[in-house]
Amino acid sequence: MNCIAKEQLKPINFYQIPFSHFCDKVRWTLDFYSLPYESINSSSRRTSALKNAPSNLQKLVPIIEDPNNESTFISDSTPILLYLDNHYGDKKTLFHTNMIAKNDVIVQYCLKLDSKLGLYARRLAYLHVISEKSAILSIFIDGNYNKTTRDDWSSYFLGLMGSCIAIARLGIHQIREEYIFDKTICILEEIQQNIHGKQYLFNDQFTAADLTLTALIQPLRIVPALFIKYKNIFEYCDRIREQHDPKEFEDSYAERLLKHHRQKRKSSQYQSIFRNIIWYIFYIVFYPFKFLFITTGTQTNHLYQYPSTNLTEKAHNDNRILKLTSLVNKTIFFSTYLWHFCFTIPKQMEFVNEEGNRILHRHS
């Protein structure tokens, strides 16, 4: 336990992607413990931000750097929660020692949500963003979170690049083949049983399990069928956040832009025209070489990496390594995933929409 008074604590460096649900989980925890922190947005242009981090650290946000404890670096959302609770949970805690359910049960439940719900929700949400408003993902290239709209030409071009990176790193083009929608249904059905008739998941107390569930389900709000079908889970999470999140919740950057886009009911004229041009060019030029792009894409796309900081508290990770070391590599990469953007992603979106309509029809 850290003996320094909270008024004397130095701000914890919190490395984040602002619209990441895993980062929201850590942000909520920092606020829950009333800890000072500085949010540092992760960006491809800020490669020096983690230059002092250990070489074996998982270089995926969320990451915290604690200057109050010899600049300790911790990555992975659940290990970060455990670290903060161990060092700063003197007055209130997310892991209650007086509970019937032991702490390791709560930890394992959090890791299960990290490894399943968090990953599935992210892939489905990215599929919707890429399909409906790919320009939002230009944020991965320009790192400008102050931009209030993504309707300009530069955002559209950079959004194509950001979409290619997201498709490759997260396997967005393999959602149907890896049964992600079905797996999401399974975990949501289990969660629905877990919360039935309960105020909280474990022993009528707010714990890390409730916080984790509420943070990680957030991306599924933009998946219409799941939001309707499992409305009771979202209502449960709304109550948890309203009662226990010290910060007033706001839609993430990506959610705001996507909602605005949906309210407009149609893309801007420029985006529609340009996307159609891109689509027809790729169809005419590249579709006959389908076998080449599929073969190339699968050679670099199945490398799961970045072991957890703590092997006893390890969540599964579905990020792929991207090795773009030469101009040739980059050319092949973007040609391959632009092909997926134009041809595979629409089919994946069609499949998800059909599955969504199926479960809603069965529900009614």
Short mmCIF file of the C-alpha atoms (twelve columns), coordinates in Angstrom:
data_MODEL
# 
_entry.id   MODEL 
# 
loop_
_atom_site.group_PDB 
_atom_site.id 
_atom_site.type_symbol 
_atom_site.label_atom_id 
_atom_site.label_alt_id 
_atom_site.label_comp_id 
_atom_site.label_asym_id 
_atom_site.label_seq_id 
_atom_site.Cartn_x 
_atom_site.Cartn_y 
_atom_site.Cartn_z 
_atom_site.pdbx_PDB_model_num 
ATOM 1   C CA . MET A 1   0.000   0.000   0.000   1 
ATOM 2   C CA . ASN A 2   1.369   3.439   -0.958  1 
ATOM 3   C CA . CYS A 3   1.804   5.553   2.179   1 
ATOM 4   C CA . ILE A 4   2.024   8.897   0.361   1 
ATOM 5   C CA . ALA A 5   -0.984  11.146  0.975   1 
ATOM 6   C CA . LYS A 6   -3.070  11.459  -2.172  1 
ATOM 7   C CA . GLU A 7   -2.652  15.240  -2.090  1 
ATOM 8   C CA . GLN A 8   1.108   14.706  -2.467  1 
ATOM 9   C CA . LEU A 9   0.954   12.118  -5.224  1 
ATOM 10  C CA . LYS A 10  2.457   12.902  -8.593  1 
ATOM 11  C CA . PRO A 11  0.100   12.412  -11.544 1 
ATOM 12  C CA . ILE A 12  0.112   8.904   -12.996 1 
ATOM 13  C CA . ASN A 13  0.809   8.842   -16.733 1 
ATOM 14  C CA . PHE A 14  -2.110  7.127   -18.434 1 
ATOM 15  C CA . TYR A 15  -1.426  6.093   -22.036 1 
ATOM 16  C CA . GLN A 16  -4.704  5.623   -23.876 1 
ATOM 17  C CA . ILE A 17  -6.780  5.642   -27.011 1 
ATOM 18  C CA . PRO A 18  -9.695  7.856   -25.919 1 
ATOM 19  C CA . PHE A 19  -12.394 5.689   -27.529 1 
ATOM 20  C CA . SER A 20  -10.984 2.377   -26.308 1 
ATOM 21  C CA . HIS A 21  -13.306 0.528   -23.924 1 
ATOM 22  C CA . PHE A 22  -10.292 -1.097  -22.240 1 
ATOM 23  C CA . CYS A 23  -8.879  2.392   -21.634 1 
ATOM 24  C CA . ASP A 24  -12.231 3.575   -20.282 1 
ATOM 25  C CA . LYS A 25  -12.038 0.721   -17.768 1 
ATOM 26  C CA . VAL A 26  -8.690  2.039   -16.475 1 
ATOM 27  C CA . ARG A 27  -9.829  5.691   -16.589 1 
ATOM 28  C CA . TRP A 28  -12.855 4.807   -14.463 1 
ATOM 29  C CA . THR A 29  -10.612 3.022   -11.956 1 
ATOM 30  C CA . LEU A 30  -8.248  5.995   -11.659 1 
ATOM 31  C CA . ASP A 31  -11.237 8.244   -10.991 1 
ATOM 32  C CA . PHE A 32  -12.735 5.707   -8.584  1 
ATOM 33  C CA . TYR A 33  -9.606  5.886   -6.415  1 
ATOM 34  C CA . SER A 34  -9.465  9.685   -6.822  1 
ATOM 35  C CA . LEU A 35  -5.933  9.496   -8.194  1 
ATOM 36  C CA . PRO A 36  -4.272  12.328  -10.115 1 
ATOM 37  C CA . TYR A 37  -3.361  11.318  -13.643 1 
ATOM 38  C CA . GLU A 38  -2.375  12.748  -17.002 1 
ATOM 39  C CA . SER A 39  -3.974  11.225  -20.090 1 
ATOM 40  C CA . ILE A 40  -1.565  10.760  -22.980 1 
ATOM 41  C CA . ASN A 41  -3.187  9.845   -26.266 1 
ATOM 42  C CA . SER A 42  -1.492  7.039   -28.133 1 
ATOM 43  C CA . SER A 43  -0.555  7.977   -31.685 1 
ATOM 44  C CA . SER A 44  1.684   6.691   -34.443 1 
ATOM 45  C CA . ARG A 45  3.284   10.137  -34.398 1 
ATOM 46  C CA . ARG A 46  4.248   9.872   -30.721 1 
ATOM 47  C CA . THR A 47  6.582   6.911   -30.881 1 
ATOM 48  C CA . SER A 48  8.818   8.334   -28.116 1 
ATOM 49  C CA . ALA A 49  6.082   8.403   -25.476 1 
ATOM 50  C CA . LEU A 50  7.059   4.984   -24.066 1 
ATOM 51  C CA . LYS A 51  10.805  5.246   -24.650 1 
ATOM 52  C CA . ASN A 52  11.520  4.667   -20.940 1 
ATOM 53  C CA . ALA A 53  9.284   1.615   -20.699 1 
ATOM 54  C CA . PRO A 54  10.865  -1.819  -20.192 1 
ATOM 55  C CA . SER A 55  11.601  -3.675  -23.416 1 
ATOM 56  C CA . ASN A 56  9.394   -6.607  -22.346 1 
ATOM 57  C CA . LEU A 57  6.363   -4.398  -21.631 1 
ATOM 58  C CA . GLN A 58  3.277   -5.077  -23.713 1 
ATOM 59  C CA . LYS A 59  3.186   -2.000  -25.947 1 
ATOM 60  C CA . LEU A 60  -0.590  -1.877  -26.232 1 
ATOM 61  C CA . VAL A 61  -2.734  0.643   -24.383 1 
ATOM 62  C CA . PRO A 62  -3.970  0.965   -21.721 1 
ATOM 63  C CA . ILE A 63  -0.637  1.466   -19.980 1 
ATOM 64  C CA . ILE A 64  0.104   3.379   -16.801 1 
ATOM 65  C CA . GLU A 65  3.401   4.765   -15.564 1 
ATOM 66  C CA . ASP A 66  3.436   5.433   -11.829 1 
ATOM 67  C CA . PRO A 67  6.068   8.039   -10.816 1 
ATOM 68  C CA . ASN A 68  5.142   7.432   -7.160  1 
ATOM 69  C CA . ASN A 69  6.543   3.905   -7.365  1 
ATOM 70  C CA . GLU A 70  9.880   4.208   -9.187  1 
ATOM 71  C CA . SER A 71  8.112   4.889   -12.499 1 
ATOM 72  C CA . THR A 72  6.602   1.409   -12.597 1 
ATOM 73  C CA . PHE A 73  4.961   0.558   -15.925 1 
ATOM 74  C CA . ILE A 74  1.888   -1.703  -15.972 1 
ATOM 75  C CA . SER A 75  -0.091  -2.813  -19.025 1 
ATOM 76  C CA . ASP A 76  -3.294  -4.839  -19.526 1 
ATOM 77  C CA . SER A 77  -6.457  -3.455  -17.995 1 
ATOM 78  C CA . THR A 78  -7.088  -6.050  -15.257 1 
ATOM 79  C CA . PRO A 79  -3.454  -6.120  -14.001 1 
ATOM 80  C CA . ILE A 80  -3.648  -2.314  -13.878 1 
ATOM 81  C CA . LEU A 81  -6.803  -2.537  -11.731 1 
ATOM 82  C CA . LEU A 82  -5.069  -4.995  -9.380  1 
ATOM 83  C CA . TYR A 83  -2.001  -2.773  -9.145  1 
ATOM 84  C CA . LEU A 84  -4.038  0.346   -8.354  1 
ATOM 85  C CA . ASP A 85  -6.126  -1.511  -5.784  1 
ATOM 86  C CA . ASN A 86  -3.018  -2.933  -4.122  1 
ATOM 87  C CA . HIS A 87  -1.245  0.429   -3.920  1 
ATOM 88  C CA . TYR A 88  -4.104  2.904   -3.486  1 
ATOM 89  C CA . GLY A 89  -7.149  0.928   -2.308  1 
ATOM 90  C CA . ASP A 90  -6.814  1.894   1.354   1 
ATOM 91  C CA . LYS A 91  -10.217 3.575   1.784   1 
ATOM 92  C CA . LYS A 92  -12.276 1.865   -0.885  1 
ATOM 93  C CA . THR A 93  -11.660 -1.128  -3.069  1 
ATOM 94  C CA . LEU A 94  -12.816 -2.979  -6.154  1 
ATOM 95  C CA . PHE A 95  -11.689 -6.310  -4.692  1 
ATOM 96  C CA . HIS A 96  -13.427 -6.752  -1.343  1 
ATOM 97  C CA . THR A 97  -11.673 -9.089  1.110   1 
ATOM 98  C CA . ASN A 98  -14.833 -9.715  3.145   1 
ATOM 99  C CA . MET A 99  -16.771 -11.254 0.302   1 
ATOM 100 C CA . ILE A 100 -18.011 -14.814 0.053   1 
ATOM 101 C CA . ALA A 101 -16.736 -14.893 -3.517  1 
ATOM 102 C CA . LYS A 102 -12.948 -14.837 -3.289  1 
ATOM 103 C CA . ASN A 103 -10.947 -12.177 -5.067  1 
ATOM 104 C CA . ASP A 104 -9.485  -14.672 -7.504  1 
ATOM 105 C CA . VAL A 105 -13.032 -15.449 -8.677  1 
ATOM 106 C CA . ILE A 106 -13.554 -11.767 -9.450  1 
ATOM 107 C CA . VAL A 107 -10.163 -11.525 -11.148 1 
ATOM 108 C CA . GLN A 108 -10.915 -14.539 -13.325 1 
ATOM 109 C CA . TYR A 109 -14.318 -13.110 -14.235 1 
ATOM 110 C CA . CYS A 110 -12.660 -9.836  -15.289 1 
ATOM 111 C CA . LEU A 111 -10.085 -11.709 -17.358 1 
ATOM 112 C CA . LYS A 112 -12.866 -13.708 -18.978 1 
ATOM 113 C CA . LEU A 113 -14.656 -10.509 -19.969 1 
ATOM 114 C CA . ASP A 114 -11.355 -9.054  -21.224 1 
ATOM 115 C CA . SER A 115 -10.661 -12.147 -23.322 1 
ATOM 116 C CA . LYS A 116 -14.162 -12.597 -24.741 1 
ATOM 117 C CA . LEU A 117 -16.615 -9.714  -24.429 1 
ATOM 118 C CA . GLY A 118 -13.980 -7.002  -24.844 1 
ATOM 119 C CA . LEU A 119 -12.426 -8.538  -27.955 1 
ATOM 120 C CA . TYR A 120 -15.695 -9.534  -29.631 1 
ATOM 121 C CA . ALA A 121 -17.286 -6.147  -28.980 1 
ATOM 122 C CA . ARG A 122 -14.265 -4.358  -30.410 1 
ATOM 123 C CA . ARG A 123 -14.288 -6.355  -33.641 1 
ATOM 124 C CA . LEU A 124 -18.012 -5.902  -34.224 1 
ATOM 125 C CA . ALA A 125 -17.836 -2.185  -33.456 1 
ATOM 126 C CA . TYR A 126 -14.917 -1.661  -35.841 1 
ATOM 127 C CA . LEU A 127 -16.835 -3.519  -38.536 1 
ATOM 128 C CA . HIS A 128 -19.695 -1.031  -38.204 1 
ATOM 129 C CA . VAL A 129 -17.365 1.989   -38.145 1 
ATOM 130 C CA . ILE A 130 -15.419 0.808   -41.202 1 
ATOM 131 C CA . SER A 131 -18.623 -0.009  -43.090 1 
ATOM 132 C CA . GLU A 132 -20.514 3.148   -42.210 1 
ATOM 133 C CA . LYS A 133 -17.924 5.886   -41.648 1 
ATOM 134 C CA . SER A 134 -14.381 4.725   -42.332 1 
ATOM 135 C CA . ALA A 135 -13.105 8.326   -42.205 1 
ATOM 136 C CA . ILE A 136 -13.385 8.151   -38.407 1 
ATOM 137 C CA . LEU A 137 -10.335 5.876   -38.391 1 
ATOM 138 C CA . SER A 138 -8.188  8.630   -39.902 1 
ATOM 139 C CA . ILE A 139 -7.584  9.401   -36.222 1 
ATOM 140 C CA . PHE A 140 -5.102  6.518   -36.217 1 
ATOM 141 C CA . ILE A 141 -3.017  8.380   -38.795 1 
ATOM 142 C CA . ASP A 142 -3.302  12.074  -37.893 1 
ATOM 143 C CA . GLY A 143 -3.864  11.675  -34.121 1 
ATOM 144 C CA . ASN A 144 -6.056  14.801  -34.068 1 
ATOM 145 C CA . TYR A 145 -8.764  14.272  -31.441 1 
ATOM 146 C CA . ASN A 146 -9.741  17.940  -31.571 1 
ATOM 147 C CA . LYS A 147 -11.232 17.550  -35.026 1 
ATOM 148 C CA . THR A 148 -15.019 17.755  -34.700 1 
ATOM 149 C CA . THR A 149 -15.869 16.353  -38.117 1 
ATOM 150 C CA . ARG A 150 -14.378 13.762  -40.464 1 
ATOM 151 C CA . ASP A 151 -16.149 14.726  -43.686 1 
ATOM 152 C CA . ASP A 152 -13.169 16.214  -45.535 1 
ATOM 153 C CA . TRP A 153 -11.130 14.585  -48.280 1 
ATOM 154 C CA . SER A 154 -8.010  14.118  -46.164 1 
ATOM 155 C CA . SER A 155 -10.001 12.276  -43.496 1 
ATOM 156 C CA . TYR A 156 -11.422 9.985   -46.138 1 
ATOM 157 C CA . PHE A 157 -8.006  9.132   -47.580 1 
ATOM 158 C CA . LEU A 158 -6.446  8.666   -44.150 1 
ATOM 159 C CA . GLY A 159 -9.523  6.728   -43.067 1 
ATOM 160 C CA . LEU A 160 -8.819  4.165   -45.785 1 
ATOM 161 C CA . MET A 161 -5.336  3.729   -44.345 1 
ATOM 162 C CA . GLY A 162 -6.657  3.528   -40.776 1 
ATOM 163 C CA . SER A 163 -9.274  0.994   -41.856 1 
ATOM 164 C CA . CYS A 164 -6.627  -1.200  -43.503 1 
ATOM 165 C CA . ILE A 165 -4.611  -1.183  -40.279 1 
ATOM 166 C CA . ALA A 166 -7.660  -2.006  -38.147 1 
ATOM 167 C CA . ILE A 167 -8.770  -4.795  -40.493 1 
ATOM 168 C CA . ALA A 168 -5.326  -6.388  -40.433 1 
ATOM 169 C CA . ARG A 169 -4.563  -6.008  -36.726 1 
ATOM 170 C CA . LEU A 170 -7.948  -7.134  -35.460 1 
ATOM 171 C CA . GLY A 171 -9.044  -9.575  -38.155 1 
ATOM 172 C CA . ILE A 172 -12.182 -7.618  -39.037 1 
ATOM 173 C CA . HIS A 173 -12.347 -9.450  -42.384 1 
ATOM 174 C CA . GLN A 174 -12.604 -12.810 -40.566 1 
ATOM 175 C CA . ILE A 175 -15.563 -12.160 -38.276 1 
ATOM 176 C CA . ARG A 176 -17.827 -14.684 -39.978 1 
ATOM 177 C CA . GLU A 177 -15.104 -17.321 -40.324 1 
ATOM 178 C CA . GLU A 178 -14.157 -17.064 -36.646 1 
ATOM 179 C CA . TYR A 179 -17.805 -17.088 -35.447 1 
ATOM 180 C CA . ILE A 180 -17.424 -13.763 -33.632 1 
ATOM 181 C CA . PHE A 181 -21.130 -12.909 -33.768 1 
ATOM 182 C CA . ASP A 182 -22.109 -16.320 -32.383 1 
ATOM 183 C CA . LYS A 183 -19.459 -16.082 -29.659 1 
ATOM 184 C CA . THR A 184 -20.776 -12.650 -28.721 1 
ATOM 185 C CA . ILE A 185 -24.295 -14.051 -28.375 1 
ATOM 186 C CA . CYS A 186 -22.970 -16.835 -26.123 1 
ATOM 187 C CA . ILE A 187 -21.161 -14.488 -23.736 1 
ATOM 188 C CA . LEU A 188 -24.133 -12.083 -23.628 1 
ATOM 189 C CA . GLU A 189 -26.503 -14.947 -22.811 1 
ATOM 190 C CA . GLU A 190 -24.179 -15.971 -19.981 1 
ATOM 191 C CA . ILE A 191 -23.971 -12.397 -18.680 1 
ATOM 192 C CA . GLN A 192 -27.754 -12.127 -18.835 1 
ATOM 193 C CA . GLN A 193 -27.999 -15.135 -16.534 1 
ATOM 194 C CA . ASN A 194 -25.271 -13.766 -14.248 1 
ATOM 195 C CA . ILE A 195 -27.084 -10.477 -13.600 1 
ATOM 196 C CA . HIS A 196 -30.639 -11.845 -13.458 1 
ATOM 197 C CA . GLY A 197 -32.348 -10.572 -10.310 1 
ATOM 198 C CA . LYS A 198 -29.129 -9.072  -8.944  1 
ATOM 199 C CA . GLN A 199 -28.012 -5.602  -7.924  1 
ATOM 200 C CA . TYR A 200 -24.379 -6.538  -8.525  1 
ATOM 201 C CA . LEU A 201 -22.513 -9.499  -9.958  1 
ATOM 202 C CA . PHE A 202 -20.926 -10.608 -6.676  1 
ATOM 203 C CA . ASN A 203 -22.405 -10.459 -3.160  1 
ATOM 204 C CA . ASP A 204 -24.437 -7.272  -3.578  1 
ATOM 205 C CA . GLN A 205 -21.331 -5.083  -3.754  1 
ATOM 206 C CA . PHE A 206 -19.833 -3.037  -6.559  1 
ATOM 207 C CA . THR A 207 -16.640 -4.743  -7.679  1 
ATOM 208 C CA . ALA A 208 -14.151 -4.765  -10.536 1 
ATOM 209 C CA . ALA A 209 -16.424 -7.273  -12.262 1 
ATOM 210 C CA . ASP A 210 -19.275 -4.735  -12.561 1 
ATOM 211 C CA . LEU A 211 -16.876 -2.027  -13.681 1 
ATOM 212 C CA . THR A 212 -15.298 -4.317  -16.287 1 
ATOM 213 C CA . LEU A 213 -18.640 -5.464  -17.666 1 
ATOM 214 C CA . THR A 214 -19.972 -1.914  -17.939 1 
ATOM 215 C CA . ALA A 215 -16.852 -0.583  -19.674 1 
ATOM 216 C CA . LEU A 216 -16.334 -3.467  -22.092 1 
ATOM 217 C CA . ILE A 217 -19.917 -3.777  -23.327 1 
ATOM 218 C CA . GLN A 218 -19.962 -0.140  -24.451 1 
ATOM 219 C CA . PRO A 219 -18.928 -0.725  -28.110 1 
ATOM 220 C CA . LEU A 220 -21.906 -3.036  -28.645 1 
ATOM 221 C CA . ARG A 221 -24.238 -0.063  -28.279 1 
ATOM 222 C CA . ILE A 222 -23.524 0.746   -31.921 1 
ATOM 223 C CA . VAL A 223 -24.550 -2.769  -33.006 1 
ATOM 224 C CA . PRO A 224 -28.336 -2.239  -33.314 1 
ATOM 225 C CA . ALA A 225 -29.542 -5.840  -33.074 1 
ATOM 226 C CA . LEU A 226 -27.492 -6.647  -29.970 1 
ATOM 227 C CA . PHE A 227 -28.445 -3.383  -28.288 1 
ATOM 228 C CA . ILE A 228 -32.132 -4.191  -28.777 1 
ATOM 229 C CA . LYS A 229 -31.905 -7.899  -27.956 1 
ATOM 230 C CA . TYR A 230 -29.916 -7.431  -24.735 1 
ATOM 231 C CA . LYS A 231 -31.378 -4.146  -23.580 1 
ATOM 232 C CA . ASN A 232 -31.639 -5.429  -20.005 1 
ATOM 233 C CA . ILE A 233 -27.851 -5.830  -19.821 1 
ATOM 234 C CA . PHE A 234 -27.316 -2.290  -21.089 1 
ATOM 235 C CA . GLU A 235 -29.840 -0.982  -18.543 1 
ATOM 236 C CA . TYR A 236 -27.965 -2.836  -15.797 1 
ATOM 237 C CA . CYS A 237 -24.720 -1.235  -16.958 1 
ATOM 238 C CA . ASP A 238 -26.325 2.221   -17.191 1 
ATOM 239 C CA . ARG A 239 -27.330 1.930   -13.541 1 
ATOM 240 C CA . ILE A 240 -23.856 0.774   -12.515 1 
ATOM 241 C CA . ARG A 241 -22.187 3.669   -14.301 1 
ATOM 242 C CA . GLU A 242 -24.635 6.239   -12.984 1 
ATOM 243 C CA . GLN A 243 -24.129 5.093   -9.388  1 
ATOM 244 C CA . HIS A 244 -20.391 4.375   -9.374  1 
ATOM 245 C CA . ASP A 245 -18.544 6.284   -12.103 1 
ATOM 246 C CA . PRO A 246 -17.279 9.542   -10.538 1 
ATOM 247 C CA . LYS A 247 -17.028 11.156  -13.974 1 
ATOM 248 C CA . GLU A 248 -20.097 12.052  -15.976 1 
ATOM 249 C CA . PHE A 249 -20.076 9.697   -18.906 1 
ATOM 250 C CA . GLU A 250 -19.913 10.966  -22.476 1 
ATOM 251 C CA . ASP A 251 -19.981 9.136   -25.771 1 
ATOM 252 C CA . SER A 252 -16.518 8.417   -27.088 1 
ATOM 253 C CA . TYR A 253 -15.020 10.313  -30.009 1 
ATOM 254 C CA . ALA A 254 -15.852 7.512   -32.440 1 
ATOM 255 C CA . GLU A 255 -19.383 7.032   -31.072 1 
ATOM 256 C CA . ARG A 256 -20.188 10.746  -31.410 1 
ATOM 257 C CA . LEU A 257 -19.053 10.862  -35.033 1 
ATOM 258 C CA . LEU A 258 -20.874 7.656   -35.920 1 
ATOM 259 C CA . LYS A 259 -24.105 8.814   -34.276 1 
ATOM 260 C CA . HIS A 260 -23.885 12.098  -36.162 1 
ATOM 261 C CA . HIS A 261 -23.330 10.190  -39.382 1 
ATOM 262 C CA . ARG A 262 -26.352 7.958   -38.733 1 
ATOM 263 C CA . GLN A 263 -28.542 10.951  -37.968 1 
ATOM 264 C CA . LYS A 264 -27.683 12.392  -41.351 1 
ATOM 265 C CA . ARG A 265 -29.023 9.146   -42.841 1 
ATOM 266 C CA . LYS A 266 -26.593 9.210   -45.731 1 
ATOM 267 C CA . SER A 267 -22.935 9.897   -46.403 1 
ATOM 268 C CA . SER A 268 -21.809 13.160  -47.886 1 
ATOM 269 C CA . GLN A 269 -21.963 13.388  -51.661 1 
ATOM 270 C CA . TYR A 270 -18.189 13.493  -51.984 1 
ATOM 271 C CA . GLN A 271 -17.650 10.392  -49.890 1 
ATOM 272 C CA . SER A 272 -20.275 8.390   -51.779 1 
ATOM 273 C CA . ILE A 273 -18.904 9.339   -55.185 1 
ATOM 274 C CA . PHE A 274 -15.297 8.733   -54.180 1 
ATOM 275 C CA . ARG A 275 -15.991 5.409   -52.503 1 
ATOM 276 C CA . ASN A 276 -17.864 4.218   -55.598 1 
ATOM 277 C CA . ILE A 277 -14.951 5.229   -57.807 1 
ATOM 278 C CA . ILE A 278 -12.496 3.381   -55.555 1 
ATOM 279 C CA . TRP A 279 -14.793 0.349   -55.462 1 
ATOM 280 C CA . TYR A 280 -15.159 0.105   -59.265 1 
ATOM 281 C CA . ILE A 281 -11.436 0.608   -59.868 1 
ATOM 282 C CA . PHE A 282 -10.611 -2.189  -57.440 1 
ATOM 283 C CA . TYR A 283 -13.318 -4.403  -58.878 1 
ATOM 284 C CA . ILE A 284 -12.064 -4.028  -62.440 1 
ATOM 285 C CA . VAL A 285 -8.343  -4.165  -61.677 1 
ATOM 286 C CA . PHE A 286 -7.967  -6.399  -58.638 1 
ATOM 287 C CA . TYR A 287 -10.877 -8.803  -58.427 1 
ATOM 288 C CA . PRO A 288 -9.357  -11.239 -60.945 1 
ATOM 289 C CA . PHE A 289 -6.371  -11.500 -58.562 1 
ATOM 290 C CA . LYS A 290 -8.490  -12.517 -55.575 1 
ATOM 291 C CA . PHE A 291 -6.388  -15.628 -54.892 1 
ATOM 292 C CA . LEU A 292 -3.233  -13.503 -54.608 1 
ATOM 293 C CA . PHE A 293 -4.641  -11.062 -52.047 1 
ATOM 294 C CA . ILE A 294 -6.208  -13.735 -49.870 1 
ATOM 295 C CA . THR A 295 -2.957  -15.721 -49.812 1 
ATOM 296 C CA . THR A 296 -0.874  -12.651 -49.006 1 
ATOM 297 C CA . GLY A 297 -3.213  -11.490 -46.260 1 
ATOM 298 C CA . THR A 298 -3.169  -14.745 -44.339 1 
ATOM 299 C CA . GLN A 299 0.613   -14.946 -44.180 1 
ATOM 300 C CA . THR A 300 0.987   -11.980 -41.847 1 
ATOM 301 C CA . ASN A 301 -2.300  -12.015 -40.003 1 
ATOM 302 C CA . HIS A 302 -2.249  -14.816 -37.442 1 
ATOM 303 C CA . LEU A 303 0.555   -13.799 -35.117 1 
ATOM 304 C CA . TYR A 304 -0.792  -13.243 -31.623 1 
ATOM 305 C CA . GLN A 305 1.737   -11.302 -29.643 1 
ATOM 306 C CA . TYR A 306 2.538   -9.253  -26.579 1 
ATOM 307 C CA . PRO A 307 2.520   -11.547 -23.509 1 
ATOM 308 C CA . SER A 308 0.856   -10.067 -20.455 1 
ATOM 309 C CA . THR A 309 2.988   -8.291  -17.872 1 
ATOM 310 C CA . ASN A 310 1.868   -10.881 -15.313 1 
ATOM 311 C CA . LEU A 311 1.481   -14.416 -16.626 1 
ATOM 312 C CA . THR A 312 -0.838  -15.378 -13.744 1 
ATOM 313 C CA . GLU A 313 -3.245  -12.610 -14.744 1 
ATOM 314 C CA . LYS A 314 -3.168  -12.953 -18.500 1 
ATOM 315 C CA . ALA A 315 -6.060  -12.047 -20.756 1 
ATOM 316 C CA . HIS A 316 -6.208  -13.291 -24.325 1 
ATOM 317 C CA . ASN A 317 -5.096  -10.767 -26.927 1 
ATOM 318 C CA . ASP A 318 -6.232  -10.757 -30.563 1 
ATOM 319 C CA . ASN A 319 -3.934  -8.073  -31.962 1 
ATOM 320 C CA . ARG A 320 -1.795  -9.141  -34.893 1 
ATOM 321 C CA . ILE A 321 1.767   -8.076  -35.559 1 
ATOM 322 C CA . LEU A 322 2.177   -5.874  -38.612 1 
ATOM 323 C CA . LYS A 323 5.665   -5.923  -40.107 1 
ATOM 324 C CA . LEU A 324 5.829   -3.137  -42.677 1 
ATOM 325 C CA . THR A 325 9.577   -2.810  -42.997 1 
ATOM 326 C CA . SER A 326 9.928   -1.864  -46.649 1 
ATOM 327 C CA . LEU A 327 8.121   -0.015  -49.395 1 
ATOM 328 C CA . VAL A 328 7.322   -3.339  -51.055 1 
ATOM 329 C CA . ASN A 329 5.803   -4.688  -47.810 1 
ATOM 330 C CA . LYS A 330 3.708   -1.550  -47.419 1 
ATOM 331 C CA . THR A 331 2.510   -1.643  -51.023 1 
ATOM 332 C CA . ILE A 332 1.453   -5.294  -50.751 1 
ATOM 333 C CA . PHE A 333 -0.148  -4.672  -47.352 1 
ATOM 334 C CA . PHE A 334 -2.309  -1.713  -48.386 1 
ATOM 335 C CA . SER A 335 -3.244  -3.335  -51.728 1 
ATOM 336 C CA . THR A 336 -4.344  -6.463  -49.871 1 
ATOM 337 C CA . TYR A 337 -6.402  -4.717  -47.209 1 
ATOM 338 C CA . LEU A 338 -7.900  -2.171  -49.562 1 
ATOM 339 C CA . TRP A 339 -9.144  -5.245  -51.419 1 
ATOM 340 C CA . HIS A 340 -10.635 -6.546  -48.169 1 
ATOM 341 C CA . PHE A 341 -12.089 -3.091  -47.461 1 
ATOM 342 C CA . CYS A 342 -13.883 -3.044  -50.800 1 
ATOM 343 C CA . PHE A 343 -14.946 -6.685  -51.118 1 
ATOM 344 C CA . THR A 344 -14.679 -8.648  -47.868 1 
ATOM 345 C CA . ILE A 345 -15.916 -6.079  -45.353 1 
ATOM 346 C CA . PRO A 346 -19.286 -5.494  -47.143 1 
ATOM 347 C CA . LYS A 347 -19.887 -9.249  -47.067 1 
ATOM 348 C CA . GLN A 348 -18.995 -9.410  -43.376 1 
ATOM 349 C CA . MET A 349 -21.388 -6.526  -42.700 1 
ATOM 350 C CA . GLU A 350 -24.129 -8.224  -44.681 1 
ATOM 351 C CA . PHE A 351 -23.618 -11.396 -42.652 1 
ATOM 352 C CA . VAL A 352 -23.767 -9.550  -39.315 1 
ATOM 353 C CA . ASN A 353 -26.921 -7.696  -40.372 1 
ATOM 354 C CA . GLU A 354 -28.562 -10.973 -41.412 1 
ATOM 355 C CA . GLU A 355 -27.641 -12.594 -38.109 1 
ATOM 356 C CA . GLY A 356 -28.927 -9.555  -36.236 1 
ATOM 357 C CA . ASN A 357 -32.251 -9.681  -38.052 1 
ATOM 358 C CA . ARG A 358 -32.451 -13.408 -37.345 1 
ATOM 359 C CA . ILE A 359 -32.069 -13.029 -33.568 1 
ATOM 360 C CA . LEU A 360 -34.508 -10.125 -33.487 1 
ATOM 361 C CA . HIS A 361 -37.055 -12.090 -35.479 1 
ATOM 362 C CA . ARG A 362 -36.623 -15.040 -33.129 1 
ATOM 363 C CA . HIS A 363 -36.904 -12.687 -30.152 1 
ATOM 364 C CA . SER A 364 -40.198 -11.225 -31.421 1 
# 
